[in-house]
């Protein structure tokens, strides 16, 4: 027997409709590429999204067509999110930090019909334009006064396009399984792979991340997504904020500590989200300039693990709660958030911090397990660590244009490529990427634990641990470190710092100091390049 409930599909257009009707005066603040701060409301954003939808239809864009964006976090990008998905097209966000050949591959593989580009990235597209054979036109996200001189074919002005069309448009009633947006992951081998989200998965993900034990969003919050809108849809915040009526503050292209702090204060930001490297830069600026936060209450960290020292600095120096979150492009992306369970507040500070340093418990809808190399389940005891697998309604079933799943087991669980532990309370902790774990004498050493211990030293700016070939132990850890300028940090003093913090047999066999470390397009340590750089490195213990 079927229930007698109304048949109302879960659609992205319903989010902006809700924000317009019930939170129409709530502000969206943006630092523009042109320079000035732009402020308007959800009601105005909804109106302009409808105008843009009409403009896309006039250009011949239809259901299922892919619309690419190469843009920063800003109000125009927000409008594109809703106009494209709302009308039945697909919003394809493109990471401009990838190498140009990867970008052209992604655009061609997605078969983007139009591209929307911020002024910053016009030269990037000029360099690959000849390779983009399927693109019908490029829309520069600016007004007529700021249109660049460019030889790009079929160049259009965003503001002219939007303002020349009516705001009268009724969003179509789509099947909620209709594709809504497309993101490509750079965390795979070979060419980037596309993850195709649906309206249903996006709305369900928005519900989940807004819950109190997740990001705890409400209309009383002002949220600044520092994580780019071209990186897994800014972790879903451009959807979850309209759903809850939260104010949005977009930082644009300026990600330095001074600019972020200025905008946080201007926008009365209460919640922010970004990767550890961004927060490390903000912390340095705050400390060096004696700054404080007037309104910021909590910040969410993802992309890679935040060291304990960062959690403590936000808490003890600035009174800001740092929440670990975990996810991937393939999980929309948020799968877990680390919030203490009732009763844990009675534990010691060290015990509470150990829990907060984990990536957290799954959100409702997400299930997790860990398995050994043969796929056999491992216990959730907080000790055993194995390959992390997940399933849920906002986890990809297969990659875009892939006929059969390549990253799923026989039961349909997605293999994340992470190595993790799960404790008896359900808290998951990433100990490594499968390809980065250091295998010494048949046992695994967590490179992330070594790195987090290293950066807890006040004279360490950043650290990376990699496995180096060893004649006896197969691999042993090498720690590559950026030291704080003028600190005089030595190999011996840093090794001494590790004593009592890790198992003795995990202790790095050597430490190398460098000026900089390589990073991926999403800000993660690029260990493949480090392993290539140090492939012939001989550890001092190799002769033992």
N, C-alpha and C positions, 0 to 999 in steps of 0.2 A: 504494500500500500504506500503510495506517494503522499508526502506531506502537502498540506494545503497552503503553501506559501507563495507569494508573488514571484514571478520569474523575472528577476532583475539582474542582468549580467554585471560582473565586476569590471568596470571600464575606467581607464585613466582619465577620460574626459569628465567622469563624475567627481574626480578630486578637485579639478579647477572650478567646476560648477559649484561644488560645496563651498570652496573658499570664497568664491565671488558672492554667494548668497548670504553666508553666515559670518564671514570674516572679511568682507569686502573692503573695509577701511584699514586692515592690517598692512603694514608696509613691507616692501621689498626694496632693500638698499643695495646699490651696486657701485663698485669702483670701476669706472669705464676705462676702456683702452685709450680713449681720446683724452682722459685726464680727470674731468669733473666727477663728483659723486652724484649718482642718479637715484632718485627716490620716487616711487609711485606705489600703488596699492594692488592687492589681489584683484579687485574689480577691474582696474585698468589693464592688468596683465591678461585677464580672461578675455576682455574686449579685443585686445591686440592679437591674442592667439587665434580668435575667430577670424580676424582680418587676414592673418597670415594663412589660415586654412583656405580661405577664399582665393588668396593669391596663388597658392600652390595648385589649386584646382584649375585656375586660369592658365597656369604654365603646363597643364596636362598631366600633373601628378595624380596617380590613382591608387586604389587599394593595393597594398603589398609593395609599392615602390619604395626603394631605399633612398633616404635623404641623409647625406653625410654632413657632419659638423666638425670643423677644426677650430675650436673656440675655447676661451676661458670661462670661468664661472661668472655669469652676468645675466641681466634681465632679458636680453634678447635670446640668449641660449635657452633660458627658462621657457620663453614663449615657443621656441622651436620644439622643445620636448612635447608640449601639449598640442600644438597645431598638427604636427606630423602624426603622432600616435592617435590623437583624437579623431582625425579624418579617416583613419584606416591605413595610413602609410607607416613606414618603419623609420624611427629615428636612429641613425647609425653614428655614434660618437667615435671620433678617431683621435688617437693619442699622438699629438704632434712631436712628442719626444722620441718617437721611434725613428729608426734610420729611414731616409727617403725611399729606398727600394721597398722596405716593409710597408710604408704608407701607400705607395702606389699599388702594391700587391693587394692590400686590404680594400682599397677603393674599388679596384677591378673585380676582386673576388666577390665583394658585396653587390656589385653592379649598381653603384650609386648613380641616380639620374641627375641629381643636383647636389652641389656642395655649398654649405654656408660657412664662411670663413671670417674670423676676426682679422683686423688690420695687421696684427703682429705676424700672421702666418701667410699673408699674400706672397711674399718672396718664396716661401716653402713650396707653395703650389705652382709658382712660376717655374721652379726647377724641375717639376715632374709632370707638367701639363701635357707634354707630348705623349706621355705614356697612358693618359687617362682617356682612352678612346670612347668610353661609354657615357661620359659626363656631358650633359646637355647645356649646363650653364653653372656659373659660380656667382653666389650672392655674397657681397661683402657686407658684413654686419656693422654698418655705420650709416651716417646721414650723407646727404649730397655734398655738403661742404668738406667732408673728410674723405671723399672717395679718392683712392690712389690712382696715379698714372700707372697703368699696367697693360701689358700686351696679352693678358689672359683673354681667351675668347669668350664671348657671350657673358660679359661681366654685368651684374645687376647690383643696384643699391638697395639694401634692406629696407631703410625707412621709406624710400619711394615706393617700394613694392607693397609694404604693409599699408601705408596711408592711402594708397590708390584703390583700396577695396573696402567693401562694406563690413561692418561688424555683426551683421545679421547672418547667423549661420547656426543650424541645428546639428549638433554632433550626431552622427549615425549610430544606431543601435547595433553594435557589432557583437559577434559571438565572442565571449570572454577569452576563448582560446586563441583568438586572432593575435598574430605576431605584432609586437608593439615597438620593440627596440632591439638593437644589435650592438654588441660589444665584442671586440677581439682581444683574446688573451695573449700576452707575450711570455707567459710562464710555461710554454710548451716547447718541445723540440721541433725543429723544422719551421715551416711557415706559421704565422699566427693563426689561431682557430677562432671562429665566430661562435658566440653564444647568443641564441635568439630567444628573447624573453617574450612572454605573452602579457596581455592585459590582466588576466587572472593572476599570474604569478607575481606581477608587479604590485597589484593591490593587496594581495595576501602578505607579501613581504613588507609593505608599508604598515599594515596593521601590526605585524609582529614587532618591527623595530620601534614602534611608538609605545609599546607596553611599558609599564613602570619598571619591571625587572630587566628591560632592555635599555633603550635610550631615554625612556621616560619623557616623551615630548608632549607639550600641551600649548594652548593658546597663550600661556603666560611666558613662553620662551621666545628668545630671539636667537636663531641658529645660524652660525656661519660655517658652511661647508668649505673648509680649506682643501680637502681632498677634491681633485678636479672633477668637473662634470664629464670629462672625457675618460675618466677612470671608473668604470663600473657605475655610471650614473650617480657619481658623488655619494656612493654608498646608500642610494635610495632616498636621500634627504629632500631632493626637489619634489618627491612624491609624498613623503611622510609629513612634511611641513604643511602643505595645503590641507592634507587630511585632518590635521590637528589644529589648524589655524595659527601655527607658529609663524612669527616674523622671520623673514629670510634676509641674510646679509651676505652678499657675494663679494669676494676679495679681488676679482679680476686677475690681472697678470702679476700683481705685486705680492710676493710671498715672503719677503724679508721680514725680520722681526719687528722693525720700526713700523712698517706699513700695516702689518697684521694687528699690532697693539693699538695703533691709531684708529683703525676701523672698528675694532672690538669696543673701544670706548665710545666712539661716535654712534655706533649702532646699538649700544647697551646690550651687547651679546652675552647670553647666559650659557650657551652650549656651542661647542665647536668640535670639529672632527678633522683628523689629518694623520699623516704618517710620522714616525718618530723623528726623521731628519728635520721636518718642519718645526716640530716642537723644540728640538735641540737648539735651533737657531733663535726661536722666540725666547727661550730661557736665557740664552747668552745675552741677548739684547736687554732683557728685563734686569738681569743681575748687573750688567755693566753700566746701566743708566738709572738704577735705583727705582724702577717702575713697579707699580702694582696694578691689580685688576679691580675695577669698580663694580662690575656686574657678573663676570664670568664665574660660573659655579662648577661646571664639569666639562671635561674634554674627552673625546673618544679617540683612541689610538688603534690603528690597524695597519695592514700592509706588511708589517714585520713586528716582532716583539719589542715592546718598550722595556728598557732596562729598569730594574728596581730603583736605581738612583733617580731616574726621571719621575717615577711615580711619587717618590718621597719628596722631591724638589717641588713639584706642583702642590702637593699636600701641605708640606711644612713651611715653605717660603711664601706661597701665594694663596693658600687656602682653597685650592681648586682640586676637585676629585678627578682623578684620571681613571677612565674605564677602558680596560682591554676589550677589544672586539676582534673576532676572527671571521674571515670569509674569503671568497674568491670570485672572480668573474663568473665562474660556473655556478655559484650559489647566490647570485643576484645583488649584493654579495654576502650580507651578514648572516652567519649561521649560529654564532654564540656571542654572549657578552658576559663579562666577569663582574658579577655583583654578589656580595656576601649573602649567604642564606641566614634566616633567623637563627639566633643563638651564636653565630660566629663572632658577633661583636664582643662576646665575653672571652674570646681567646686573646692571647698575648699579641702585642703589636707585630712581632716577628711572624707569628702564625697567620695573622690577618694579611700581612703583606705578602706572604708566600702564596696565599689564595688569590689575592688581587693581581699577582704577577702572571697568573694563568690566563688562558684565553677564554675561559668561562664555560657556562652551561649552555646547551642548545636552546634556542628559542622554540616555542611551540611550533610544531610542524617539521622540525629538523630532528633526525635521528643520527647518531654517530656510533661507530665501532672501530676498534683497532684490530689488526690482523698481522700475522707473521708473514715471512716471505712466501709461504705455501698457501696463504689465504686463510689459515686457521685462526679463529677468534682468540684474542688474548684477554686476560682478566682486567676488569676496571678497578685496579687496586692502587693506582697512582704510582706504581713502580714499573710494571711492564710497559715497554713502549714499542709501538709497531706502526704499520701503515694505516693512516686515518682514512676511513671511508664514510660517506654521508649519503643520506637520501631525504627527500622532502619535496613539497609542491613548488618550491622555487629553486630547485636544483636541476641543471640541464640533463635532458635525457640522451642527447647526442649533439655533436657540433653541427653548425650550419653547413648544409650541402654534404653532410656525411651520411652514407646510406646505412651503416651499422655502427653502433657505439664502439668506440675504441678505448675508452677509459673507464669502463664499467665491468663489474664482475658478473658472474652468471646469474646472480640474484638481482641485478640491476643497481647495486650500490655504486656510487661514483668514487673512484680512487683519486684522492686529492693530490697525491704526491708529497704530502706532509707526513712526517713521523711524529707521533704524539703519545702522551699518556692520558688516561681518563681515570679519575679517582672515584671512590665509593660515593661521593656526593654529586657525581656527574660533571665535575669540572675537568675540562680538557686543557692540556698544555702542549703546545707545539715544541718539540725538542729539536727538530731539524726538517729540512727538505730531504726527501728520499735520496736525492742525488748529492746532497751535501753532508750527510752523516759520515762521521769518521769511524771506520771499522778497524779496530786495533785488537789483534789476537782473537778474532772471532766475536768480540764484544763491541757494542756501539758507544761512541762518545758524542754527546750533543755539542755541535759547534755553537749553537745559540746560547747554551749555558756558559760556555767559555767566553763568548763575546759580552754577554751581560755582566759577567763577573769583572771582566777587564774594564768596561766603561764605568763601573762603579768607582774606579780609582779616579780621584779628582784631577789627575794630570793626563787622563786618556780622553781624547776627543771622539775617536771612533776606532773600532777593532773588528777584524774578520779572522775567523779560524778556518783553516782548510787542512785536509789530510795530505801528508807527504809520504811517499813510498818509503818503507822501512824493511830491511832484509829479514828481520826477526818477527816483527809484529804486523806485517802487511802495510799498515798505515799508522802514523803518529801525527799529533796535531802541531801545526805551525801557526803562531799568532802573528798577524800583520796589523800594526798599530800606527795610528796618527797620535802623536803626543802633543800636549798643549805647548805652544811656542814658549821657549825660555824656561820650561819646567825642569829640565835636567833629568827627566825620567830615564832610568836604565833598565836593561833586561833583568838584572838581578833583583832590583827593587820591585819590579812588577811581578816577577815570579813569586817573590816572598809574599806579595799581597794576596796571592791565590791560596796560600796555606790555610787549611781549615775551612775553606769555602767550597771546595770540590773534592771528589775522591782523588787520592794521591796519583793513581794511575791515569787520571784525566789530565794531569798537569802538562801544559805544552812543552814539547821538547826543545823549542826555540822560539825566540821573538825577533821580529824584524820591524824596524821603524821606517815609515814611508811618509812622503809629503801629502799624498792623497790616495783614496781608494776608489775603484771603479764602481759605478752604479748602473742599474737598469733604467729603462725609461719611466718606471714607476717608483724609482727611488730606493730600490732594494740593492743590497750588495751584489755585485756581479762576480760571483765566485768562479764561474767558468773562466773568466779572464785572469783571475788570480791564480787559478790552478795551472793555466798555460804559462803565466809569467814565472811561476816557481816550479815548473815541472822537472827541472834539472837541479833543484836545490838539494843539498846534502845536509841532513840533520846531524848535529854533533853526536847524537846517540847511535848513528848508523854503524859505527865501528865497534860498538860494545858487543 
